[in-house]
Structures are given as structure tokens and as C-alpha cells.
Amino acid sequence: MLKLISEDSGARYGKLKTSHGTIETPFFMPIATKGTAKQISQDELKELGSDAIIANAFILHLKPGLDIIKKFKGIHSFMKWDRVVFTDSGGFQILSKSFLHKADEKGVYFKNPFDGSKRFFTPEDIIKIEESIRADVAMALDFVPHYGHTKDYISECTRITHLWANRCIKVHDDKKQLLFGICQGGTFRDLREKSAKFINGLDFDGVALGGLGIGEGSKLMSNAIKWSTKNIDEDKTRYLMGVGSPEDIIESIGLGIDCFDSRFPTMNARHGGIFTSEGKINIEKACYRDDENPLDENCRCYTCRRFSRAYIHHLYRTYEPIRDRYGNIHNLFFVQNLIKQCRKAIKNCEFDNLKKEFLSNYKINKNKKSIFTYS
């Protein structure tokens, strides 16, 4: 369970104890689907401030396979990572045509992306896979609905999610591994409240909010968070899945969210989107061709300490593969530093000031000096 230590303006600071250490909340997890982050080593992730990563149980059971991971006595030894590991159950792959064949309340038929074969998985199968991988935190299998569908469709996805959640709890035997449930409900208030109450009422160690950050927009997402968190016990970690823009992160922390994961920082970096304390820039634009400044003059990441905007611009415009690495390092450092500043502000009862100043400056207000700092 989460040990809640302090609260300020809706934001929470706490400590989550796991088999591989206690992690301070709020925290952000880089995506390590196949057991690695994109173009960044495990040691570098630590240097960037990452205390936890999230891998994908469904993908890992395909390659390298559970036999290999068991040989190494778990994912930590296999990937040489001594900090916290979450594993996603594969529920998000239900949104992908390249993975999903079909699903019903019994389980889901996934397509193997490596050879095209189809296999049926029950919620029980997924839990046993996650136990074999030996993650610190396993996620229950959920039925993620596509955004924009009818309320009847999303209600049915929520009903199946609840059935699967019960089944996941019944077969989860690893007492050292935390198990989180996932609530659904789309952007419908009654469904969100009903699902949060149901998942919270089960014997889960934490509650995740799924099915958000997939096109509904910040206002609807914020509403869904509010409807959900008021129905979740204070000592359960509140995990907002798949959300990773700086604006959404700091807003969601103010709504009581403790934990995040997202490909957003690295996905943006691959397309030239660079986070700075004065807003996101597109480093591919011609205006950076001869810019001698670092990506962010206040940043102390490896990329900003070594290179100019002009050089990074050159790498992007000439399609040099290493550009993604430099962009990933900067964006992940930016997000981890934002989270670190949030934790500090919550403890000092300064979160509301930090949020207002950060959001004001992130919208490119260059006439004000931000209280957001790098360290």
C-alpha cells in the first residue's frame, strides 16, 4: 500500500514500498516494452532520475519468452535493472489492429506481431505470465474501449473489465508482487464512478485509470480523473496510464494522481518535439539552423550540456539516427525533473504556485522568470 505523507492543493506526496525498493510519489515511468527504453541504457535511465520503468508482459512472453526470463530468475536480472518494474497486462494492445483478433468476456485472442499466429489468453493466463516475469507491480487485464464509441459499448467494456479484475485477483498468488486493478468508463461520469468504486472495493494494492489520453482532450480527461479519484481509498496508489505531456502531468498531479507512464516524451522527440521550460519547440524548424543555445538554457541533461540547438537541428534535418537518442535523453530528463520539482513543492506546500508558474511559462511567456528549475 501507499504511505501517504503529505498533501497540498490536491497533490499528494507518498512512498510506495515494493520488492525492489521504496519509490517516492508522484513518479513517471519510461516505457520499456521489450525490456529496454528507446535508445537509452538502464544506467542512463537512472541518471535521468527514473526509479521505475514499465514493460509489457504480453510482448515479453513472446520474445524472449518466459523460459529465458525464468532462467535469469526474473526481469530485473535479465535486463540488469535493480529498481522498480511494472508490467502492463496487454490490455492496451486491445486498441491495436496489429495485436487484437477478437475479445469477449472469456478472454482475448491476440495476434503475435512477430509471426502472425493467433492465441487465446484469459485474465488468469496474463497473471501467471506476470508472476513468471517477476515484476514488482503487475497490472490486471482490462478491456480498453476505443474513444468515441457509444455508451453501450463502453459500458460493456467496463463490465468485462470488472469480470476480469475479479478473476485476476483470485489467481494472483505472488505475495511479494503488488497487483493493481484498472478502472474504465470512458468519459461518462456514471460509468467512471461505478468502475472506480468497484475496482477500489476489490483487494488491489493500487488503482489505475485506463482508457484516457487517447483523444478525449484535457478537459474530459480531467473530469474523468476527478470522478474516479474521489472513489479511491487514500492508501491506494492512483495510476494514470498512458499520459505523459508536461501539462497533463502537472495538472493530473494536482488532481491527486501518483503515478504515470507514457511514450509521449520519446515519441515527440522522434518527430522533433522538444520540451523546454518555455514550451515545446520543433527543433526541425529553420529558425534553429544557427542557434548557438542549448535546447533549454536551464537544463543540465547530457544533450544540453554538450550540444547547441543548431547541431541538434542539423542531426534532425539530415536524419541521423542518433538524433532520437539525444532528443529522448532531454525529454525524459525534463519530465523526471518536473516530477522531482512537484514532489519538492508538495512537501513545502508550494505546489499550486509551481503549477501556475510552470503552465504560464510553458505557454511561451518569456517576460516572466519561472520558478521551475533544473537540478
MOFEN-V557762 format. One record per backbone hydrogen bond with DSSP energy under -0.5 kcal/mol. CO is the residue of the C=O (numbers start at 0). NH is the residue of the N-H. If there is no record, write none. Layout:
BEGIN
CO:NH
CO:NH
END
This chain:
BEGIN
0:16
1:3
2:14
5:12
7:10
10:7
12:4
12:5
13:24
14:2
14:16
15:22
17:20
20:17
22:15
24:13
26:259
27:29
28:261
29:53
31:34
32:55
35:33
36:38
36:39
39:36
40:44
41:45
42:46
43:47
44:49
45:48
48:50
50:83
51:29
52:85
53:31
54:56
54:87
55:59
56:60
57:61
58:61
58:62
59:64
60:65
64:67
64:68
65:69
66:70
67:71
68:73
69:72
73:77
74:78
75:79
75:80
83:52
84:135
84:136
85:54
86:138
87:56
89:92
90:93
90:143
91:94
92:95
95:98
95:99
98:110
101:108
103:106
106:103
107:109
107:120
108:100
108:101
109:118
110:112
111:115
116:111
118:109
120:107
121:125
122:126
123:127
124:128
125:129
126:130
127:131
128:132
129:133
129:134
132:74
135:177
136:86
137:179
141:143
142:144
145:148
149:153
150:154
151:155
152:156
153:157
154:158
155:159
156:160
157:161
158:162
159:163
160:164
161:165
162:166
163:167
164:168
165:169
166:170
167:171
168:171
170:172
172:174
173:176
177:137
178:204
178:205
179:139
180:207
182:209
184:187
186:188
187:191
188:192
189:193
190:194
191:195
192:196
193:197
194:198
195:199
196:200
197:201
198:201
201:203
204:236
205:180
206:238
207:182
207:209
208:240
216:220
217:221
218:222
219:223
220:224
221:225
222:226
223:227
224:228
225:229
227:230
228:231
232:235
234:1
236:206
236:238
237:239
237:257
237:258
238:208
238:240
239:242
239:260
241:243
244:248
245:249
246:250
247:251
248:252
249:253
251:254
251:256
252:255
257:25
257:26
258:239
259:28
260:242
261:30
262:266
263:267
264:268
265:269
266:270
267:270
267:272
268:271
271:273
271:282
273:280
275:278
278:275
280:273
280:282
281:284
284:287
285:288
287:290
289:291
290:309
292:308
295:298
300:304
301:305
302:306
307:311
308:312
309:313
310:314
311:315
312:316
313:317
314:319
315:318
319:322
320:323
320:324
321:325
322:326
323:327
324:328
325:329
326:330
327:331
328:332
329:333
330:334
331:335
332:336
333:337
334:338
335:339
336:340
337:341
338:342
339:343
340:344
341:345
342:346
343:347
344:349
344:350
345:348
349:353
350:354
351:355
352:356
353:357
354:358
355:359
356:360
357:361
358:362
360:363
360:364
363:365
364:367
367:369
370:372
END
